Amino acid sequence: MYPTDAAKDRVIEFRKSTADVIGMSILVGPNWIVNAPEDTLRTVAPTLGGVLMVESAS
């Protein structure tokens, strides 16, 4: 959980900047991020809501 949108956005930007090396699968809500394997996130997303962001490593 993050106290501000700016704090959450910094984590998302960092994750995006490293996605080409380590990949990224996160579920992003209004003040939270869940980091887990994509299949897990697809399972919980209907209950939690949020936006699924997935990028594979190169």
C-alpha distance matrix in Angstrom:
0.0 3.8 6.8 9.1 10.2 12.1 9.5 8.0 11.8 12.9 11.1 12.6 15.9 16.1 15.7 18.3 20.5 20.7 20.9 24.7 24.9 22.3 21.3 18.0 16.6 13.1 12.0 10.1 9.2 9.1 5.6 4.2 6.7 9.0 11.7 14.9 18.6 19.5 21.5 18.7 16.4 19.5 19.9 16.6 16.2 18.8 17.0 13.4 14.5 13.0 14.9 16.1 16.8 19.4 21.7 24.3 25.4 28.9
3.8 0.0 3.8 5.6 7.2 8.7 6.2 5.7 9.4 10.4 9.6 11.5 14.2 14.7 15.1 17.6 19.4 20.2 20.9 24.6 24.9 22.8 21.9 18.7 17.9 14.5 13.6 11.0 10.1 8.9 5.2 5.9 8.3 11.5 13.8 17.3 20.8 21.5 23.9 21.5 18.9 21.8 22.7 19.5 18.6 21.2 19.8 16.0 16.4 14.3 15.8 17.3 17.4 20.2 22.2 25.0 25.9 29.1
6.8 3.8 0.0 3.8 7.2 8.6 6.9 8.0 11.1 12.1 12.3 14.3 16.5 17.3 18.2 20.4 22.0 23.2 24.1 27.7 28.1 26.2 25.5 22.3 21.6 18.1 17.0 14.1 12.5 10.3 7.0 9.1 12.0 15.2 17.6 21.1 24.6 25.2 27.5 25.1 22.4 25.2 26.0 22.7 21.5 23.8 22.2 18.5 18.8 16.8 18.5 20.4 20.6 23.6 25.6 28.4 29.3 32.4
9.1 5.6 3.8 0.0 3.8 5.3 5.3 6.5 8.7 10.2 11.4 12.8 14.5 15.9 17.3 18.8 20.4 22.1 23.0 26.4 27.3 25.8 24.8 21.7 21.2 17.8 16.8 13.3 12.0 9.3 7.0 9.7 12.3 16.0 18.2 21.9 25.1 25.2 27.8 25.8 22.7 25.2 26.5 23.4 21.7 23.9 22.9 19.1 18.6 16.1 17.3 19.5 19.4 22.6 24.3 27.5 28.4 31.2
10.2 7.2 7.2 3.8 0.0 3.8 5.5 5.1 5.9 8.6 10.1 10.4 12.0 14.2 15.3 16.2 18.2 20.2 20.7 24.0 25.4 24.1 22.7 19.5 19.2 15.9 14.8 11.1 10.2 7.7 6.6 9.3 11.3 15.1 17.2 20.7 23.6 23.3 26.0 24.4 21.1 23.2 25.0 22.1 19.9 22.2 21.7 18.0 16.9 14.0 14.5 16.9 16.6 19.9 21.6 24.9 26.1 28.7
12.1 8.7 8.6 5.3 3.8 0.0 3.8 5.4 5.0 6.2 8.8 9.8 10.4 12.3 14.3 15.1 16.3 18.6 19.8 22.9 24.1 23.2 22.3 19.5 19.8 16.9 16.7 13.3 13.2 11.2 9.8 11.8 13.0 16.7 18.1 21.8 24.6 24.5 27.6 26.1 23.0 25.3 27.3 24.7 22.6 25.2 24.9 21.1 20.0 16.9 16.8 18.7 17.6 20.5 21.6 24.8 25.5 27.8
9.5 6.2 6.9 5.3 5.5 3.8 0.0 3.8 5.5 5.3 6.7 8.9 10.1 11.0 12.8 14.6 15.7 17.3 18.6 22.0 22.6 21.3 20.8 18.0 18.4 15.4 15.5 12.6 12.8 11.5 9.0 10.0 11.0 14.5 15.7 19.5 22.6 23.0 26.0 24.3 21.5 24.3 26.0 23.3 21.7 24.6 24.0 20.2 19.7 16.7 16.9 18.3 17.2 19.8 21.0 23.8 24.3 26.9
8.0 5.7 8.0 6.5 5.1 5.4 3.8 0.0 3.8 5.5 5.4 6.4 8.8 10.1 10.8 12.5 14.5 15.9 16.5 20.0 20.9 19.4 18.3 15.2 15.1 12.0 11.8 8.8 9.4 8.8 6.7 7.1 7.7 11.3 12.7 16.5 19.4 19.5 22.5 20.9 17.9 20.5 22.4 19.7 18.0 21.0 20.6 16.8 16.2 13.1 13.2 14.5 13.7 16.5 18.0 21.0 21.9 24.7
11.8 9.4 11.1 8.7 5.9 5.0 5.5 3.8 0.0 3.8 5.4 5.0 6.1 8.5 9.8 10.4 12.2 14.4 15.1 18.3 19.7 18.7 17.5 14.7 15.1 12.5 12.8 9.8 11.0 10.4 9.6 10.2 10.0 13.5 14.3 17.9 20.3 20.0 23.2 22.2 19.0 21.3 23.7 21.4 19.3 22.2 22.4 18.8 17.5 14.0 13.2 14.4 12.9 15.6 16.6 19.8 20.7 23.1
12.9 10.4 12.1 10.2 8.6 6.2 5.3 5.5 3.8 0.0 3.8 5.5 5.2 6.2 8.6 9.9 10.6 12.6 14.2 17.2 18.1 17.4 16.9 14.6 15.9 13.8 14.9 12.5 14.1 13.8 12.2 12.2 11.6 14.7 14.8 18.4 20.9 21.1 24.5 23.5 20.7 23.3 25.6 23.5 21.8 25.0 25.1 21.5 20.6 17.1 16.2 16.8 14.7 16.8 17.2 19.9 20.0 22.3
11.1 9.6 12.3 11.4 10.1 8.8 6.7 5.4 5.4 3.8 0.0 3.8 5.5 5.1 6.2 8.6 9.9 10.9 12.1 15.5 16.0 14.6 14.2 11.7 12.8 10.7 12.2 10.5 12.7 13.3 11.4 10.3 8.8 11.4 11.1 14.7 17.3 17.9 21.3 20.1 17.6 20.5 22.6 20.6 19.3 22.7 22.8 19.2 18.8 15.5 14.7 14.6 12.7 14.4 15.0 17.5 17.7 20.4
12.6 11.5 14.3 12.8 10.4 9.8 8.9 6.4 5.0 5.5 3.8 0.0 3.8 5.4 5.1 6.2 8.6 10.1 10.3 13.7 15.0 13.8 12.5 9.7 10.6 8.7 10.2 8.6 11.3 12.4 11.7 10.5 8.6 11.0 10.7 14.0 16.0 15.9 19.4 18.7 15.8 18.2 20.8 19.2 17.3 20.7 21.3 18.0 16.9 13.4 11.8 11.7 9.4 11.4 12.1 15.0 15.8 18.4
15.9 14.2 16.5 14.5 12.0 10.4 10.1 8.8 6.1 5.2 5.5 3.8 0.0 3.8 5.4 5.0 6.2 8.8 9.8 12.6 14.1 13.9 13.0 11.1 13.0 11.9 13.7 12.1 14.8 15.4 14.8 14.1 12.3 14.7 13.9 17.0 18.7 18.4 22.1 21.8 19.1 21.2 24.1 22.7 20.7 24.0 24.9 21.6 20.3 16.7 14.7 14.5 11.6 13.0 12.7 15.4 15.6 17.6
16.1 14.7 17.3 15.9 14.2 12.3 11.0 10.1 8.5 6.2 5.1 5.4 3.8 0.0 3.8 5.4 5.1 6.5 8.6 11.5 12.0 11.6 11.7 10.4 12.8 12.2 14.7 13.7 16.6 17.6 16.2 15.0 12.8 14.5 13.1 16.1 17.8 18.3 22.0 21.6 19.3 21.9 24.6 23.3 21.9 25.4 26.0 22.8 22.1 18.6 16.8 16.0 13.1 13.7 13.0 15.0 14.4 16.6
15.7 15.1 18.2 17.3 15.3 14.3 12.8 10.8 9.8 8.6 6.2 5.1 5.4 3.8 0.0 3.8 5.4 5.3 6.0 9.5 10.1 9.0 8.3 6.6 9.1 8.9 11.9 11.8 15.2 16.9 16.0 14.0 11.1 12.1 10.1 12.7 14.1 14.5 18.3 18.1 15.9 18.5 21.2 20.2 19.0 22.6 23.4 20.5 19.8 16.6 14.6 13.1 10.0 10.3 9.7 11.7 11.5 14.3
18.3 17.6 20.4 18.8 16.2 15.1 14.6 12.5 10.4 9.9 8.6 6.2 5.0 5.4 3.8 0.0 3.8 5.5 5.0 7.9 9.9 9.8 8.4 7.2 9.9 10.3 13.0 12.8 16.2 17.8 17.6 16.1 13.3 14.5 12.7 14.9 15.7 15.2 19.0 19.4 17.1 18.9 22.1 21.5 19.7 23.1 24.5 21.7 20.4 17.0 14.3 12.9 9.3 9.4 8.1 10.5 10.6 12.7
20.5 19.4 22.0 20.4 18.2 16.3 15.7 14.5 12.2 10.6 9.9 8.6 6.2 5.1 5.4 3.8 0.0 3.8 5.8 7.3 8.7 9.7 9.7 9.7 13.0 13.6 16.5 16.2 19.5 20.9 20.3 18.9 16.2 17.4 15.3 17.5 18.2 18.2 22.0 22.5 20.4 22.4 25.5 24.9 23.4 26.9 28.1 25.2 24.1 20.7 18.1 16.7 13.1 12.7 10.7 12.1 11.1 12.4
20.7 20.2 23.2 22.1 20.2 18.6 17.3 15.9 14.4 12.6 10.9 10.1 8.8 6.5 5.3 5.5 3.8 0.0 3.8 5.6 5.5 6.1 7.0 8.0 11.6 12.9 16.3 16.8 20.3 22.2 21.3 19.3 16.2 16.6 13.8 15.5 16.0 16.5 20.2 20.7 19.2 21.4 24.3 24.0 22.9 26.6 27.7 25.1 24.4 21.3 18.8 16.8 13.3 12.1 9.8 10.3 8.6 10.5
20.9 20.9 24.1 23.0 20.7 19.8 18.6 16.5 15.1 14.2 12.1 10.3 9.8 8.6 6.0 5.0 5.8 3.8 0.0 3.8 5.4 5.2 4.1 5.2 8.9 10.9 14.3 15.4 19.1 21.4 21.1 18.8 15.5 15.4 12.6 13.7 13.5 13.5 17.2 18.1 16.6 18.4 21.5 21.6 20.4 24.0 25.5 23.2 22.3 19.3 16.6 14.1 10.5 8.7 6.1 6.7 5.8 8.3
24.7 24.6 27.7 26.4 24.0 22.9 22.0 20.0 18.3 17.2 15.5 13.7 12.6 11.5 9.5 7.9 7.3 5.6 3.8 0.0 3.8 6.0 5.7 8.3 11.9 14.4 17.8 18.9 22.7 25.0 24.8 22.6 19.2 19.0 16.1 16.8 15.9 15.7 19.2 20.7 19.5 20.9 24.1 24.6 23.4 26.8 28.6 26.5 25.5 22.6 19.6 16.9 13.3 11.0 7.4 6.6 4.3 5.1
24.9 24.9 28.1 27.3 25.4 24.1 22.6 20.9 19.7 18.1 16.0 15.0 14.1 12.0 10.1 9.9 8.7 5.5 5.4 3.8 0.0 3.8 6.0 9.2 12.8 15.3 19.0 20.4 24.1 26.5 25.8 23.3 19.8 19.3 16.0 16.5 15.7 16.4 19.7 20.9 20.2 22.1 24.9 25.4 24.7 28.3 29.8 27.6 27.1 24.3 21.7 18.9 15.5 13.1 10.0 8.4 5.0 6.3
22.3 22.8 26.2 25.8 24.1 23.2 21.3 19.4 18.7 17.4 14.6 13.8 13.9 11.6 9.0 9.8 9.7 6.1 5.2 6.0 3.8 0.0 3.8 6.7 10.0 12.6 16.3 18.1 21.8 24.4 23.6 20.8 17.2 16.2 12.6 12.9 12.2 13.4 16.7 17.5 17.1 19.3 21.8 22.2 21.9 25.6 26.7 24.7 24.6 22.0 19.7 16.8 13.8 11.3 9.1 7.6 5.3 8.3
21.3 21.9 25.5 24.8 22.7 22.3 20.8 18.3 17.5 16.9 14.2 12.5 13.0 11.7 8.3 8.4 9.7 7.0 4.1 5.7 6.0 3.8 0.0 3.8 7.0 10.0 13.6 15.7 19.4 22.3 21.9 19.2 15.5 14.4 11.2 11.2 10.2 10.5 14.0 15.2 14.3 16.1 19.0 19.5 18.9 22.4 24.0 22.0 21.6 19.1 16.6 13.4 10.4 7.6 5.5 4.5 4.2 7.9
18.0 18.7 22.3 21.7 19.5 19.5 18.0 15.2 14.7 14.6 11.7 9.7 11.1 10.4 6.6 7.2 9.7 8.0 5.2 8.3 9.2 6.7 3.8 0.0 3.8 6.3 10.0 11.9 15.7 18.6 18.3 15.6 11.9 11.0 8.2 8.8 8.7 8.6 12.4 13.0 11.5 13.6 16.5 16.5 15.6 19.3 20.7 18.5 18.0 15.5 13.1 10.1 7.3 5.3 5.0 6.4 7.7 11.2
16.6 17.9 21.6 21.2 19.2 19.8 18.4 15.1 15.1 15.9 12.8 10.6 13.0 12.8 9.1 9.9 13.0 11.6 8.9 11.9 12.8 10.0 7.0 3.8 0.0 3.8 7.0 9.8 13.4 16.8 16.8 13.8 10.1 8.6 6.2 6.3 6.2 5.5 9.2 9.6 7.7 9.9 12.7 12.8 12.0 15.6 17.0 15.1 14.8 12.6 10.6 7.3 5.7 4.4 6.6 8.3 10.6 14.1
13.1 14.5 18.1 17.8 15.9 16.9 15.4 12.0 12.5 13.8 10.7 8.7 11.9 12.2 8.9 10.3 13.6 12.9 10.9 14.4 15.3 12.6 10.0 6.3 3.8 0.0 3.8 6.3 9.8 13.1 13.1 10.1 6.5 5.5 4.6 6.4 8.1 7.6 10.8 10.0 7.2 10.0 12.4 11.4 10.2 14.0 14.8 12.3 12.1 9.6 8.2 6.0 5.3 6.6 9.3 11.8 13.9 17.4
12.0 13.6 17.0 16.8 14.8 16.7 15.5 11.8 12.8 14.9 12.2 10.2 13.7 14.7 11.9 13.0 16.5 16.3 14.3 17.8 19.0 16.3 13.6 10.0 7.0 3.8 0.0 3.8 6.7 10.4 11.0 8.3 5.6 5.1 6.7 8.2 10.1 9.0 11.3 10.0 6.5 8.7 10.9 9.1 7.2 10.8 11.6 8.9 8.3 6.0 5.5 4.5 6.2 8.6 12.0 14.8 17.3 20.6
10.1 11.0 14.1 13.3 11.1 13.3 12.6 8.8 9.8 12.5 10.5 8.6 12.1 13.7 11.8 12.8 16.2 16.8 15.4 18.9 20.4 18.1 15.7 11.9 9.8 6.3 3.8 0.0 3.8 7.0 7.8 6.0 4.6 6.6 8.9 11.4 13.7 12.7 15.1 13.7 10.1 12.1 14.1 11.8 9.5 12.5 12.9 9.5 8.4 5.1 5.1 6.4 7.5 10.8 13.8 17.0 19.3 22.4
9.2 10.1 12.5 12.0 10.2 13.2 12.8 9.4 11.0 14.1 12.7 11.3 14.8 16.6 15.2 16.2 19.5 20.3 19.1 22.7 24.1 21.8 19.4 15.7 13.4 9.8 6.7 3.8 0.0 3.8 5.6 5.1 6.2 8.5 11.7 14.1 16.6 15.6 17.5 15.7 12.2 13.9 15.2 12.3 9.9 12.1 11.7 8.1 6.9 4.3 6.5 9.1 10.9 14.4 17.5 20.8 23.1 26.2
9.1 8.9 10.3 9.3 7.7 11.2 11.5 8.8 10.4 13.8 13.3 12.4 15.4 17.6 16.9 17.8 20.9 22.2 21.4 25.0 26.5 24.4 22.3 18.6 16.8 13.1 10.4 7.0 3.8 0.0 3.8 6.0 8.6 11.6 14.7 17.5 20.2 19.3 21.2 19.4 16.0 17.6 18.8 15.7 13.4 15.0 14.4 10.8 9.5 7.4 9.5 12.5 13.9 17.5 20.4 23.8 25.9 28.9
5.6 5.2 7.0 7.0 6.6 9.8 9.0 6.7 9.6 12.2 11.4 11.7 14.8 16.2 16.0 17.6 20.3 21.3 21.1 24.8 25.8 23.6 21.9 18.3 16.8 13.1 11.0 7.8 5.6 3.8 0.0 3.8 7.2 10.5 13.6 16.8 19.9 19.8 21.9 19.6 16.6 18.9 19.9 16.6 14.9 17.1 15.9 12.2 11.9 9.9 11.9 14.2 15.1 18.4 21.0 24.1 25.8 28.9
4.2 5.9 9.1 9.7 9.3 11.8 10.0 7.1 10.2 12.2 10.3 10.5 14.1 15.0 14.0 16.1 18.9 19.3 18.8 22.6 23.3 20.8 19.2 15.6 13.8 10.1 8.3 6.0 5.1 6.0 3.8 0.0 3.8 6.8 10.0 13.1 16.4 16.6 18.7 16.3 13.4 16.1 17.0 13.8 12.7 15.4 14.2 10.4 10.9 8.9 10.7 12.2 13.1 16.0 18.7 21.5 23.2 26.5
6.7 8.3 12.0 12.3 11.3 13.0 11.0 7.7 10.0 11.6 8.8 8.6 12.3 12.8 11.1 13.3 16.2 16.2 15.5 19.2 19.8 17.2 15.5 11.9 10.1 6.5 5.6 4.6 6.2 8.6 7.2 3.8 0.0 3.8 6.4 9.7 12.9 13.2 15.6 13.5 10.7 13.8 15.1 12.4 11.4 14.8 14.2 10.7 11.0 8.7 9.5 9.8 10.3 12.7 15.3 17.9 19.5 23.0
9.0 11.5 15.2 16.0 15.1 16.7 14.5 11.3 13.5 14.7 11.4 11.0 14.7 14.5 12.1 14.5 17.4 16.6 15.4 19.0 19.3 16.2 14.4 11.0 8.6 5.5 5.1 6.6 8.5 11.6 10.5 6.8 3.8 0.0 3.8 6.3 9.7 10.5 12.6 10.1 7.8 11.3 12.3 9.9 9.8 13.4 12.8 9.9 11.1 9.6 10.3 9.5 10.4 11.9 14.7 16.8 18.5 22.2
11.7 13.8 17.6 18.2 17.2 18.1 15.7 12.7 14.3 14.8 11.1 10.7 13.9 13.1 10.1 12.7 15.3 13.8 12.6 16.1 16.0 12.6 11.2 8.2 6.2 4.6 6.7 8.9 11.7 14.7 13.6 10.0 6.4 3.8 0.0 3.8 7.2 8.8 11.4 9.5 8.1 11.7 13.0 11.6 11.9 15.7 15.6 13.1 14.1 12.3 12.1 10.1 9.9 10.4 12.5 14.0 15.3 19.1
14.9 17.3 21.1 21.9 20.7 21.8 19.5 16.5 17.9 18.4 14.7 14.0 17.0 16.1 12.7 14.9 17.5 15.5 13.7 16.8 16.5 12.9 11.2 8.8 6.3 6.4 8.2 11.4 14.1 17.5 16.8 13.1 9.7 6.3 3.8 0.0 3.8 6.3 8.3 6.4 6.3 9.8 10.8 10.3 11.4 15.0 15.2 13.5 14.8 13.8 13.4 10.7 11.0 10.4 12.6 13.4 14.9 18.7
18.6 20.8 24.6 25.1 23.6 24.6 22.6 19.4 20.3 20.9 17.3 16.0 18.7 17.8 14.1 15.7 18.2 16.0 13.5 15.9 15.7 12.2 10.2 8.7 6.2 8.1 10.1 13.7 16.6 20.2 19.9 16.4 12.9 9.7 7.2 3.8 0.0 3.8 5.6 5.4 6.4 8.8 10.2 11.0 12.1 15.4 16.3 15.3 16.3 15.4 14.4 11.1 11.2 9.5 11.4 11.3 13.3 16.8
19.5 21.5 25.2 25.2 23.3 24.5 23.0 19.5 20.0 21.1 17.9 15.9 18.4 18.3 14.5 15.2 18.2 16.5 13.5 15.7 16.4 13.4 10.5 8.6 5.5 7.6 9.0 12.7 15.6 19.3 19.8 16.6 13.2 10.5 8.8 6.3 3.8 0.0 3.8 5.4 5.1 6.1 8.6 10.1 10.2 13.3 15.0 14.3 14.5 13.6 12.1 8.5 8.9 7.2 9.7 10.3 13.1 16.4
21.5 23.9 27.5 27.8 26.0 27.6 26.0 22.5 23.2 24.5 21.3 19.4 22.1 22.0 18.3 19.0 22.0 20.2 17.2 19.2 19.7 16.7 14.0 12.4 9.2 10.8 11.3 15.1 17.5 21.2 21.9 18.7 15.6 12.6 11.4 8.3 5.6 3.8 0.0 3.8 5.4 5.1 6.3 8.9 10.0 12.4 14.1 14.3 14.9 15.0 14.0 10.8 12.1 10.6 13.2 13.4 16.2 19.3
18.7 21.5 25.1 25.8 24.4 26.1 24.3 20.9 22.2 23.5 20.1 18.7 21.8 21.6 18.1 19.4 22.5 20.7 18.1 20.7 20.9 17.5 15.2 13.0 9.6 10.0 10.0 13.7 15.7 19.4 19.6 16.3 13.5 10.1 9.5 6.4 5.4 5.4 3.8 0.0 3.8 5.4 5.1 6.4 8.5 11.2 11.9 11.9 13.3 13.7 13.7 11.0 12.7 12.1 15.0 15.6 18.1 21.5
16.4 18.9 22.4 22.7 21.1 23.0 21.5 17.9 19.0 20.7 17.6 15.8 19.1 19.3 15.9 17.1 20.4 19.2 16.6 19.5 20.2 17.1 14.3 11.5 7.7 7.2 6.5 10.1 12.2 16.0 16.6 13.4 10.7 7.8 8.1 6.3 6.4 5.1 5.4 3.8 0.0 3.8 5.3 5.2 5.7 9.1 10.2 9.4 10.2 10.1 9.9 7.4 9.6 9.8 13.2 14.7 17.5 21.0
19.5 21.8 25.2 25.2 23.2 25.3 24.3 20.5 21.3 23.3 20.5 18.2 21.2 21.9 18.5 18.9 22.4 21.4 18.4 20.9 22.1 19.3 16.1 13.6 9.9 10.0 8.7 12.1 13.9 17.6 18.9 16.1 13.8 11.3 11.7 9.8 8.8 6.1 5.1 5.4 3.8 0.0 3.8 5.7 5.3 7.5 9.8 10.2 10.2 10.7 10.1 7.7 10.4 10.5 14.0 15.4 18.7 21.8
19.9 22.7 26.0 26.5 25.0 27.3 26.0 22.4 23.7 25.6 22.6 20.8 24.1 24.6 21.2 22.1 25.5 24.3 21.5 24.1 24.9 21.8 19.0 16.5 12.7 12.4 10.9 14.1 15.2 18.8 19.9 17.0 15.1 12.3 13.0 10.8 10.2 8.6 6.3 5.1 5.3 3.8 0.0 3.8 5.8 7.0 8.2 9.6 10.7 12.3 12.8 11.0 13.9 14.1 17.5 18.7 21.7 24.9
16.6 19.5 22.7 23.4 22.1 24.7 23.3 19.7 21.4 23.5 20.6 19.2 22.7 23.3 20.2 21.5 24.9 24.0 21.6 24.6 25.4 22.2 19.5 16.5 12.8 11.4 9.1 11.8 12.3 15.7 16.6 13.8 12.4 9.9 11.6 10.3 11.0 10.1 8.9 6.4 5.2 5.7 3.8 0.0 3.8 5.7 5.5 6.1 8.1 9.9 11.3 10.3 13.5 14.6 18.2 19.9 22.7 26.1
16.2 18.6 21.5 21.7 19.9 22.6 21.7 18.0 19.3 21.8 19.3 17.3 20.7 21.9 19.0 19.7 23.4 22.9 20.4 23.4 24.7 21.9 18.9 15.6 12.0 10.2 7.2 9.5 9.9 13.4 14.9 12.7 11.4 9.8 11.9 11.4 12.1 10.2 10.0 8.5 5.7 5.3 5.8 3.8 0.0 3.8 5.4 5.0 5.1 6.6 7.9 7.5 11.1 12.9 16.7 18.9 22.0 25.3
18.8 21.2 23.8 23.9 22.2 25.2 24.6 21.0 22.2 25.0 22.7 20.7 24.0 25.4 22.6 23.1 26.9 26.6 24.0 26.8 28.3 25.6 22.4 19.3 15.6 14.0 10.8 12.5 12.1 15.0 17.1 15.4 14.8 13.4 15.7 15.0 15.4 13.3 12.4 11.2 9.1 7.5 7.0 5.7 3.8 0.0 3.8 5.8 5.5 8.5 10.1 10.5 14.3 16.0 19.8 22.1 25.4 28.4
17.0 19.8 22.2 22.9 21.7 24.9 24.0 20.6 22.4 25.1 22.8 21.3 24.9 26.0 23.4 24.5 28.1 27.7 25.5 28.6 29.8 26.7 24.0 20.7 17.0 14.8 11.6 12.9 11.7 14.4 15.9 14.2 14.2 12.8 15.6 15.2 16.3 15.0 14.1 11.9 10.2 9.8 8.2 5.5 5.4 3.8 0.0 3.8 5.8 9.2 11.9 12.6 16.3 18.2 22.0 24.2 27.2 30.5
13.4 16.0 18.5 19.1 18.0 21.1 20.2 16.8 18.8 21.5 19.2 18.0 21.6 22.8 20.5 21.7 25.2 25.1 23.2 26.5 27.6 24.7 22.0 18.5 15.1 12.3 8.9 9.5 8.1 10.8 12.2 10.4 10.7 9.9 13.1 13.5 15.3 14.3 14.3 11.9 9.4 10.2 9.6 6.1 5.0 5.8 3.8 0.0 3.8 6.4 9.6 10.8 14.2 16.6 20.3 22.8 25.6 29.0
14.5 16.4 18.8 18.6 16.9 20.0 19.7 16.2 17.5 20.6 18.8 16.9 20.3 22.1 19.8 20.4 24.1 24.4 22.3 25.5 27.1 24.6 21.6 18.0 14.8 12.1 8.3 8.4 6.9 9.5 11.9 10.9 11.0 11.1 14.1 14.8 16.3 14.5 14.9 13.3 10.2 10.2 10.7 8.1 5.1 5.5 5.8 3.8 0.0 3.8 6.9 8.9 12.5 15.3 19.0 21.9 24.9 28.0
13.0 14.3 16.8 16.1 14.0 16.9 16.7 13.1 14.0 17.1 15.5 13.4 16.7 18.6 16.6 17.0 20.7 21.3 19.3 22.6 24.3 22.0 19.1 15.5 12.6 9.6 6.0 5.1 4.3 7.4 9.9 8.9 8.7 9.6 12.3 13.8 15.4 13.6 15.0 13.7 10.1 10.7 12.3 9.9 6.6 8.5 9.2 6.4 3.8 0.0 3.8 6.6 9.6 12.9 16.4 19.6 22.4 25.5
14.9 15.8 18.5 17.3 14.5 16.8 16.9 13.2 13.2 16.2 14.7 11.8 14.7 16.8 14.6 14.3 18.1 18.8 16.6 19.6 21.7 19.7 16.6 13.1 10.6 8.2 5.5 5.1 6.5 9.5 11.9 10.7 9.5 10.3 12.1 13.4 14.4 12.1 14.0 13.7 9.9 10.1 12.8 11.3 7.9 10.1 11.9 9.6 6.9 3.8 0.0 3.8 6.4 9.8 13.2 16.6 19.5 22.3
16.1 17.3 20.4 19.5 16.9 18.7 18.3 14.5 14.4 16.8 14.6 11.7 14.5 16.0 13.1 12.9 16.7 16.8 14.1 16.9 18.9 16.8 13.4 10.1 7.3 6.0 4.5 6.4 9.1 12.5 14.2 12.2 9.8 9.5 10.1 10.7 11.1 8.5 10.8 11.0 7.4 7.7 11.0 10.3 7.5 10.5 12.6 10.8 8.9 6.6 3.8 0.0 3.8 6.5 10.1 13.2 16.3 19.2
16.8 17.4 20.6 19.4 16.6 17.6 17.2 13.7 12.9 14.7 12.7 9.4 11.6 13.1 10.0 9.3 13.1 13.3 10.5 13.3 15.5 13.8 10.4 7.3 5.7 5.3 6.2 7.5 10.9 13.9 15.1 13.1 10.3 10.4 9.9 11.0 11.2 8.9 12.1 12.7 9.6 10.4 13.9 13.5 11.1 14.3 16.3 14.2 12.5 9.6 6.4 3.8 0.0 3.8 6.9 10.4 13.2 16.0
19.4 20.2 23.6 22.6 19.9 20.5 19.8 16.5 15.6 16.8 14.4 11.4 13.0 13.7 10.3 9.4 12.7 12.1 8.7 11.0 13.1 11.3 7.6 5.3 4.4 6.6 8.6 10.8 14.4 17.5 18.4 16.0 12.7 11.9 10.4 10.4 9.5 7.2 10.6 12.1 9.8 10.5 14.1 14.6 12.9 16.0 18.2 16.6 15.3 12.9 9.8 6.5 3.8 0.0 3.8 6.8 10.0 12.8
21.7 22.2 25.6 24.3 21.6 21.6 21.0 18.0 16.6 17.2 15.0 12.1 12.7 13.0 9.7 8.1 10.7 9.8 6.1 7.4 10.0 9.1 5.5 5.0 6.6 9.3 12.0 13.8 17.5 20.4 21.0 18.7 15.3 14.7 12.5 12.6 11.4 9.7 13.2 15.0 13.2 14.0 17.5 18.2 16.7 19.8 22.0 20.3 19.0 16.4 13.2 10.1 6.9 3.8 0.0 3.8 6.7 9.1
24.3 25.0 28.4 27.5 24.9 24.8 23.8 21.0 19.8 19.9 17.5 15.0 15.4 15.0 11.7 10.5 12.1 10.3 6.7 6.6 8.4 7.6 4.5 6.4 8.3 11.8 14.8 17.0 20.8 23.8 24.1 21.5 17.9 16.8 14.0 13.4 11.3 10.3 13.4 15.6 14.7 15.4 18.7 19.9 18.9 22.1 24.2 22.8 21.9 19.6 16.6 13.2 10.4 6.8 3.8 0.0 3.8 6.4
25.4 25.9 29.3 28.4 26.1 25.5 24.3 21.9 20.7 20.0 17.7 15.8 15.6 14.4 11.5 10.6 11.1 8.6 5.8 4.3 5.0 5.3 4.2 7.7 10.6 13.9 17.3 19.3 23.1 25.9 25.8 23.2 19.5 18.5 15.3 14.9 13.3 13.1 16.2 18.1 17.5 18.7 21.7 22.7 22.0 25.4 27.2 25.6 24.9 22.4 19.5 16.3 13.2 10.0 6.7 3.8 0.0 3.8
28.9 29.1 32.4 31.2 28.7 27.8 26.9 24.7 23.1 22.3 20.4 18.4 17.6 16.6 14.3 12.7 12.4 10.5 8.3 5.1 6.3 8.3 7.9 11.2 14.1 17.4 20.6 22.4 26.2 28.9 28.9 26.5 23.0 22.2 19.1 18.7 16.8 16.4 19.3 21.5 21.0 21.8 24.9 26.1 25.3 28.4 30.5 29.0 28.0 25.5 22.3 19.2 16.0 12.8 9.1 6.4 3.8 0.0
